[in-house]
Amino acid sequence: MSASPRARPDPDALLRDIDAAEKRAVRGRLRVYFGASAGVGKTYAMLTAARALHAQGADVLAGVVETHGRDDTAALLRDLELLPRAELAHRGHVLREFDLDGALRRRPALVLVDELAHSNAPGSRHAKRWQDVEELLAAGIDVWTTLNAQHLESLNEAVGSITGVRVWETVPDAVFDAADEVVLVDLPPDELLRRLREGKVYLPEQARHAARNFFRKGNLIALRELALRRTADRVDDDVRAYRRESAIGTVWRTREAVVACLAAGEGAEHVVRGAHRLAQQLDCDLHVVTVETPRAAPLPAHREKALQSALALAQSLEARVETLAGTDMVEAIGAYVRRHNITKAVVGRAEPRRGLAAGLAGWLTAALSSAGLWRRERFADRLAAGCPELDVIRLAAPVHGPLPRPVADAQGGPPLNGEPSSRYAEDPRLGRPGATAGEPSRRYATASPTEDSRFARPGALMPYIWSLSYCAIATLVSLAAFPALHQTNIVMFYLLAVMAVALRHGRGPAALASVISVLAFDFFFVQPLASFAVSDVQYLLTFLVLLAVGLLIGQLTAGLRLQARLSARRESVAHGLYEFARELSSALLPEQIVASAVSFIDAAFGTPCALLVLDEHDRLRLANTDTPLTLEPALGQWVFDHAQPAGAGTATLSASPLFYLPLKAPMRTRGVLAIQPPGGAAFAATEARRQLETYATVIAIAIERLHYVEVAQKALVDMTSEQLRNSLLAAVSHDLRTPLTSLVGMSDNLLAATPPLPPAQRDIAAAMRQQACRMHALVVNLLDMARLQNREVALRKEWQSVEELVGAALAATREPLRAHRVSVAPLSNLPLVECDGVLIQRVLCNLLENAAKYTPPGSHVRIEAEADGQEMRIAVADDGPGVAPGSEQAIFRKFVRGERESATPGVGLGLAVCQAIMNAHDGRIHVERGVPPLAGARFILTLPLRPAPGLAPETPADAA
């Protein structure tokens, strides 16, 4: 087979390309400047190219460009139009983000959007900047952007394992792959480290920190390799797309790829292993293909099993496995090679055929070849001729070691044709690779040469008997019509019989019918009659034409019959999967999924199955309790834990009568499917295994969909309940503040009455005031919690002194702490912190009041603080009983109190209010066990620090 460099394109593919081109015409173009890490010059390269384009008159808008304080980068923005940032209020801060609506209103030809993986501030239309870019592209606006390797979803985990730094801002690979252009910006590691030391990447303090962690030379080398490889993959996709669009049929050797061509037989696994070794040496992709061609009869069981075992081995080696359909193996593989731009093909050597018929056929072929009358080309030679640009590699024959001594044939003579006889005593020690213990090797299974032939089985003889019957019927009809019909018409009866045999029974019986038809026509209708002699030599040509036409009709008819059967079977499988997916898409309960799965799998494979799914405690349970199967819970748990199939037909616990398959969904494994192999045979056939795995995937996705529907419903109910509770708390708290304030005021009036009240009444008034104040504090906590959760509290951040905050809190809690010893560490040398002073003071008051309530009188309470340049930590410690182990997180929840109750009651809101206030400041609060001498509870507040604004120098006028 020869292929022209530019073959005629597939019409369907051409229509798809035209449709995609029309969609691209109305969509903006995306260019990604891709680099291994920060500092390689992506933004600089993007701005340089944008300035050159702007100088040519293009409408360029700088949507968002992060210069990170680099003067040379900022200088490139001088001649470009800058889009003002959108301002968003968040927790008292004003955040400046990319103005997507402004860019859409402006509608420039090109927008520069730096840092594609950036997460937008809360309140933005999209959570991620790459989603903003998608909207710009959909509006027909071109976009240029930048991206680091660690921010690409497929490389994120690899980069994290190399550098020890995991970033959480990622971009899906689909966005990167859909880009119209990818520009690799590369820089050697030594040059990048030099730029880092010179302060051209980060500020000096950040640069020193980065050099100690992320920016180590080994990390940079590995990142550079990842970026180069990912870019090469992208360029390889571009090459394939161009070849497809241009209808280029020849292979372009831009990148190595290996395909293993398998045929049914015991050498298939040897071919897979050899191709895998070659692909590992070349560090390239491995494809494994086999061609399903029309056959006169099904393959022998041992050859089919060997082929399926080889395909399963290829899948375990993570190769791309394909089963091609076609009438010519070279043509099918050649098309696959050109479609995937493969450069090397690995084929095996044909196994020698055994038996008397094979020996005679080999002797005849050798005789004709030596005489120059027949030349049988090897598959490797035909593949090389059909794909001249492909390297074809023939592997050496597999070495199986010394063979067992053959048993003599029935006559006691030596093995036929010099080959070992296939009749061996069954020995369980003769195992084959991948066989289970005790299973005899298929190569040496007990069978005689005749038993291995299809003629030895009574069922296999019936088609040939029917072939003889059809020829006999054609002969009888022809004899009845012979005087009236010419010999030319008599031939038609025999051709009709050959076609009927081919249609009903296949190629072999059709070939026999062709030969019998020629002989019967010669014997009954050619002079001299009742003899195989011919009176006219011209009849020899008639015989040859009759035989050739009969064989051709038989081949074509049998081939079409097999193709129709294959098409019908594949259509049935596809239709079953479609119906199954449609049924599960409307399932609203787990029971509906289980019922549909059991019904459809039984219909598809004719065997019962069982589903093990997760319960509310994440334990496997049997979903269909009416199954007739006897399950092994330990094996099902193993399959679930390892997400790998096990049981019958696998390498793991293959003695089990059932096949266990994990239900793997996109997020996690959702259960296990157990099925009894039909007819007692394992799912060794790759096609059946794939079909079952597809069913399992559809079931897992349906279960996961229901799970997340339940999660969303529960979250919605919790949110609604929380909102109702907060609204109730706010309403009740607001209505209670006025009477409580009045009660406190009237108590004060009673205590200050003239003349003074009697001692007993004065004590009652004092107790009333104390309880009213306590209730007022509880109501204030309730109201603050409701406001904080409803985000109605706007932070008024100012630069505060920690010393003043602590002093104000101590003054406010003087009365509760009267019976305790309080000490404060020196705080005057601490930097200023930007916070809402009233709220932080409230946090300190709550912690001090807690220390007073949960420690006995006379206990020691100490306040300390320290700063490390990035965080301010304020600690409130005591020498009381501390927090019960295991409740360190629970005490910060609403309406939860410590186990060690005090005489003063409460509702458990103080610490919850503290945590809400710290979260609003982007800080955190936690409790830990103190260290002697303060071995009680130690509450630590952590606030972020940033450089305080510098104070203007004092002038003489100010001093005056």
VENBELHU-V691005 format. One record per helix or strand of 3 or more residues. SS is the DSSP state (@ for helix, = for strand). FROM is the first residue (numbers start at 1). LEN is the number of residues. If there is no record, write none. Layout:
ss;from;len
SS;FROM;LEN
SS;FROM;LEN
//
This chain:
ss;from;len
@;11;15
=;30;6
@;42;14
=;60;5
@;71;5
=;86;5
=;93;5
@;100;7
=;110;4
@;129;10
=;142;7
@;149;3
@;153;11
@;173;5
=;181;5
@;189;9
@;204;9
@;217;29
=;257;6
@;268;15
=;285;8
@;301;16
=;320;6
@;329;12
=;344;4
@;356;15
@;379;8
=;391;4
@;416;3
@;442;3
@;454;3
@;458;24
@;487;19
@;507;19
@;538;48
@;590;16
=;609;6
=;620;3
@;633;10
=;658;7
=;669;8
@;678;3
@;686;66
@;759;31
=;798;3
@;802;11
=;821;4
=;833;3
@;837;18
=;860;8
=;871;8
@;890;3
@;910;11
=;924;6
=;937;8
@;956;4
//
